[in-house]
């Protein structure tokens, strides 16, 4: 598992994923909350596993997984792998994706989530 020097939320996209707009929308939400993030790729295809791997790699214990099938998940390293904190099917609503990023950052900060 890759380690990251700076404490940050890790975003893992499924390898070969080409729609960068999804990650960009998520990243805008994280940036809005002032938390650093790193984006990487992984061969895993299930967003639950991607998000769990990301959370385990994050020094902040929070990860986001994005799979080719349009699913996005937020995971916390203390949860069970198969039970992410949030999982959504992406349907082109950029505000929902931005809110995913905001909520991941708020998990780090320990403050209430915004409604999705």
MIDOSE-1310 file (N, C-alpha, C; in nm, 2 decimals, decimal comma, always signed):
residues 116
xxxx	+0,08/-0,12/+0,00/+0,00/+0,00/+0,00/+0,09/+0,12/+0,00; +0,06/+0,22/-0,09/+0,13/+0,34/-0,10/+0,11/+0,43/+0,03; +0,22/+0,50/+0,07/+0,20/+0,59/+0,18/+0,22/+0,73/+0,13; +0,16/+0,83/+0,19/+0,16/+0,96/+0,15/+0,22/+1,05/+0,26
xxxx	+0,31/+1,14/+0,23/+0,38/+1,22/+0,32/+0,30/+1,32/+0,40; +0,21/+1,39/+0,32/+0,13/+1,49/+0,38/+0,00/+1,43/+0,43; -0,05/+1,47/+0,55/-0,18/+1,42/+0,59/-0,29/+1,48/+0,50; -0,36/+1,39/+0,43/-0,46/+1,43/+0,33/-0,56/+1,32/+0,31
xxxx	-0,67/+1,36/+0,26/-0,78/+1,27/+0,22/-0,73/+1,20/+0,09; -0,73/+1,07/+0,08/-0,69/+1,00/-0,04/-0,81/+0,97/-0,13; -0,80/+1,00/-0,25/-0,90/+0,97/-0,35/-0,84/+0,86/-0,45; -0,90/+0,74/-0,45/-0,86/+0,64/-0,54/-0,96/+0,62/-0,65
xxxx	-0,92/+0,64/-0,78/-1,00/+0,62/-0,89/-0,97/+0,48/-0,95; -1,06/+0,41/-1,00/-1,04/+0,29/-1,07/-0,95/+0,31/-1,19; -0,85/+0,23/-1,21/-0,76/+0,25/-1,32/-0,83/+0,25/-1,45; -0,80/+0,34/-1,54/-0,86/+0,35/-1,67/-0,98/+0,44/-1,67
xxxx	-1,02/+0,49/-1,55/-1,13/+0,58/-1,54/-1,09/+0,71/-1,61; -1,18/+0,76/-1,70/-1,14/+0,88/-1,78/-1,22/+1,00/-1,76; -1,33/+1,00/-1,69/-1,41/+1,11/-1,66/-1,36/+1,19/-1,54; -1,27/+1,28/-1,57/-1,20/+1,36/-1,46/-1,30/+1,46/-1,39
xxxx	-1,41/+1,48/-1,45/-1,50/+1,58/-1,39/-1,56/+1,53/-1,25; -1,57/+1,40/-1,24/-1,62/+1,35/-1,11/-1,52/+1,38/-1,00; -1,40/+1,35/-1,02/-1,30/+1,37/-0,91/-1,28/+1,52/-0,89; -1,29/+1,60/-1,00/-1,28/+1,75/-0,99/-1,39/+1,80/-0,90
xxxx	-1,51/+1,76/-0,92/-1,62/+1,81/-0,83/-1,60/+1,77/-0,69; -1,56/+1,65/-0,66/-1,53/+1,60/-0,53/-1,42/+1,69/-0,47; -1,31/+1,71/-0,54/-1,20/+1,79/-0,50/-1,24/+1,93/-0,46; -1,33/+1,99/-0,54/-1,37/+2,13/-0,51/-1,44/+2,13/-0,37
xxxx	-1,51/+2,03/-0,34/-1,57/+2,02/-0,20/-1,47/+2,01/-0,09; -1,37/+1,93/-0,11/-1,26/+1,91/-0,02/-1,19/+2,04/+0,00; -1,15/+2,11/-0,11/-1,08/+2,24/-0,11/-1,16/+2,34/-0,04; -1,29/+2,34/-0,06/-1,38/+2,44/+0,01/-1,37/+2,43/+0,16
xxxx	-1,34/+2,31/+0,21/-1,33/+2,29/+0,36/-1,18/+2,30/+0,40; -1,09/+2,33/+0,31/-0,95/+2,35/+0,35/-0,87/+2,23/+0,39; -0,90/+2,12/+0,34/-0,83/+1,99/+0,37/-0,75/+1,95/+0,25; -0,62/+1,91/+0,27/-0,54/+1,86/+0,15/-0,60/+1,72/+0,10
xxxx	-0,57/+1,69/-0,02/-0,61/+1,56/-0,08/-0,50/+1,52/-0,18; -0,50/+1,39/-0,21/-0,42/+1,33/-0,31/-0,51/+1,24/-0,39; -0,48/+1,24/-0,52/-0,55/+1,15/-0,61/-0,46/+1,04/-0,67; -0,50/+0,92/-0,67/-0,42/+0,81/-0,72/-0,52/+0,71/-0,79
xxxx	-0,46/+0,61/-0,85/-0,54/+0,51/-0,93/-0,51/+0,37/-0,87; -0,60/+0,28/-0,89/-0,59/+0,14/-0,84/-0,66/+0,05/-0,93; -0,62/-0,08/-0,94/-0,68/-0,18/-1,02/-0,81/-0,23/-0,97; -0,84/-0,21/-0,84/-0,97/-0,25/-0,78/-1,09/-0,19/-0,86
xxxx	-1,20/-0,26/-0,87/-1,31/-0,21/-0,95/-1,43/-0,18/-0,86; -1,44/-0,21/-0,73/-1,55/-0,18/-0,64/-1,52/-0,06/-0,57; -1,61/+0,04/-0,57/-1,58/+0,17/-0,50/-1,57/+0,15/-0,35; -1,64/+0,05/-0,29/-1,62/+0,02/-0,15/-1,48/-0,01/-0,11
xxxx	-1,42/-0,10/-0,20/-1,28/-0,14/-0,17/-1,18/-0,03/-0,20; -1,21/+0,05/-0,31/-1,13/+0,16/-0,34/-1,12/+0,26/-0,23; -1,24/+0,29/-0,17/-1,25/+0,39/-0,07/-1,19/+0,34/+0,06; -1,20/+0,21/+0,09/-1,13/+0,15/+0,21/-0,98/+0,15/+0,20
xxxx	-0,93/+0,12/+0,08/-0,79/+0,12/+0,06/-0,74/+0,27/+0,07; -0,81/+0,36/+0,02/-0,78/+0,50/+0,03/-0,77/+0,55/+0,18; -0,87/+0,50/+0,25/-0,88/+0,54/+0,40/-0,76/+0,48/+0,47; -0,72/+0,36/+0,44/-0,61/+0,30/+0,51/-0,48/+0,37/+0,47
xxxx	-0,47/+0,42/+0,35/-0,35/+0,49/+0,31/-0,34/+0,63/+0,36; -0,45/+0,69/+0,40/-0,46/+0,83/+0,44/-0,42/+0,84/+0,59; -0,33/+0,94/+0,61/-0,29/+0,97/+0,75/-0,40/+1,04/+0,83; -0,51/+1,08/+0,76/-0,63/+1,13/+0,82/-0,74/+1,03/+0,84
xxxx	-0,71/+0,91/+0,79/-0,80/+0,79/+0,80/-0,93/+0,81/+0,72; -0,93/+0,90/+0,62/-1,05/+0,92/+0,53/-1,01/+0,90/+0,39; -1,09/+0,82/+0,32/-1,07/+0,79/+0,18/-1,19/+0,80/+0,09; -1,18/+0,83/-0,03/-1,29/+0,83/-0,13/-1,25/+0,74/-0,24
xxxx	-1,35/+0,66/-0,29/-1,33/+0,57/-0,40/-1,42/+0,61/-0,51; -1,37/+0,60/-0,64/-1,45/+0,64/-0,75/-1,43/+0,52/-0,85; -1,54/+0,46/-0,89/-1,53/+0,34/-0,98/-1,59/+0,38/-1,12; -1,55/+0,31/-1,22/-1,60/+0,33/-1,36/-1,75/+0,32/-1,37
xxxx	-1,81/+0,25/-1,29/-1,96/+0,23/-1,30/-2,03/+0,35/-1,24; -1,96/+0,46/-1,20/-2,03/+0,58/-1,16/-2,06/+0,58/-1,01; -2,00/+0,50/-0,93/-2,03/+0,50/-0,79/-1,91/+0,57/-0,72; -1,95/+0,64/-0,61/-1,85/+0,71/-0,53/-1,88/+0,68/-0,38
xxxx	-1,77/+0,65/-0,31/-1,79/+0,62/-0,17/-1,69/+0,69/-0,08; -1,74/+0,73/+0,04/-1,65/+0,78/+0,15/-1,63/+0,67/+0,25; -1,51/+0,65/+0,29/-1,48/+0,55/+0,39/-1,39/+0,61/+0,50; -1,41/+0,55/+0,62/-1,33/+0,58/+0,73/-1,25/+0,45/+0,77
xxxx	-1,12/+0,47/+0,80/-1,04/+0,35/+0,83/-1,09/+0,26/+0,94; -1,16/+0,31/+1,03/-1,21/+0,23/+1,15/-1,33/+0,15/+1,12; -1,39/+0,17/+1,00/-1,51/+0,09/+0,97/-1,47/-0,03/+0,90; -1,57/-0,13/+0,89/-1,54/-0,25/+0,81/-1,54/-0,22/+0,66
xxxx	-1,45/-0,29/+0,59/-1,43/-0,27/+0,45/-1,55/-0,26/+0,37; -1,65/-0,35/+0,39/-1,77/-0,36/+0,31/-1,88/-0,26/+0,35; -1,85/-0,18/+0,45/-1,95/-0,08/+0,50/-1,90/+0,06/+0,49; -1,89/+0,12/+0,38/-1,84/+0,26/+0,37/-1,94/+0,35/+0,44
xxxx	-1,90/+0,47/+0,48/-1,98/+0,57/+0,55/-2,09/+0,62/+0,46; -2,05/+0,65/+0,33/-2,15/+0,70/+0,23/-2,12/+0,63/+0,10; -2,22/+0,60/+0,02/-2,20/+0,55/-0,11/-2,31/+0,60/-0,20; -2,28/+0,65/-0,31/-2,38/+0,70/-0,40/-2,35/+0,66/-0,55
xxxx	-2,46/+0,66/-0,62/-2,45/+0,63/-0,77/-2,45/+0,77/-0,83; -2,34/+0,80/-0,91/-2,33/+0,93/-0,97/-2,43/+0,94/-1,09; -2,51/+1,05/-1,09/-2,60/+1,07/-1,20/-2,58/+1,21/-1,26; -2,47/+1,26/-1,26/-2,44/+1,39/-1,32/-2,47/+1,51/-1,25
xxxx	-2,50/+1,50/-1,12/-2,53/+1,62/-1,03/-2,40/+1,66/-0,97; -2,34/+1,77/-1,02/-2,21/+1,81/-0,97/-2,21/+1,86/-0,82; -2,33/+1,91/-0,78/-2,34/+1,96/-0,64/-2,34/+1,84/-0,55; -2,40/+1,73/-0,58/-2,39/+1,61/-0,50/-2,25/+1,56/-0,48
xxxx	-2,17/+1,56/-0,59/-2,03/+1,52/-0,59/-1,95/+1,62/-0,50; -1,97/+1,74/-0,52/-1,90/+1,84/-0,44/-1,94/+1,82/-0,29; -2,06/+1,79/-0,26/-2,10/+1,76/-0,12/-2,03/+1,64/-0,07; -2,01/+1,54/-0,15/-1,93/+1,42/-0,11/-1,79/+1,47/-0,06
xxxx	-1,73/+1,56/-0,13/-1,60/+1,61/-0,09/-1,61/+1,69/+0,04; -1,71/+1,77/+0,04/-1,73/+1,85/+0,17/-1,74/+1,76/+0,29; -1,83/+1,66/+0,27/-1,85/+1,57/+0,38/-1,73/+1,49/+0,42; -1,65/+1,45/+0,33/-1,52/+1,38/+0,36/-1,43/+1,47/+0,44
xxxx	-1,43/+1,60/+0,40/-1,34/+1,69/+0,48/-1,40/+1,72/+0,62; -1,53/+1,72/+0,62/-1,60/+1,74/+0,75/-1,58/+1,62/+0,85; -1,57/+1,51/+0,79/-1,54/+1,39/+0,87/-1,40/+1,41/+0,94; -1,30/+1,46/+0,86/-1,17/+1,49/+0,92/-1,18/+1,59/+1,03
xxxx	-1,26/+1,70/+1,01/-1,27/+1,81/+1,10/-1,36/+1,77/+1,22; -1,44/+1,67/+1,21/-1,53/+1,63/+1,32/-1,65/+1,72/+1,33; -1,70/+1,77/+1,22/-1,81/+1,86/+1,22/-1,93/+1,79/+1,14; -2,05/+1,84/+1,16/-2,17/+1,78/+1,10/-2,16/+1,78/+0,95
xxxx	-2,21/+1,68/+0,88/-2,22/+1,67/+0,74/-2,33/+1,76/+0,68; -2,31/+1,80/+0,56/-2,41/+1,86/+0,48/-2,51/+1,76/+0,43; -2,63/+1,79/+0,41/-2,73/+1,69/+0,35/-2,70/+1,67/+0,20; -2,71/+1,55/+0,16/-2,69/+1,52/+0,02/-2,82/+1,52/-0,05
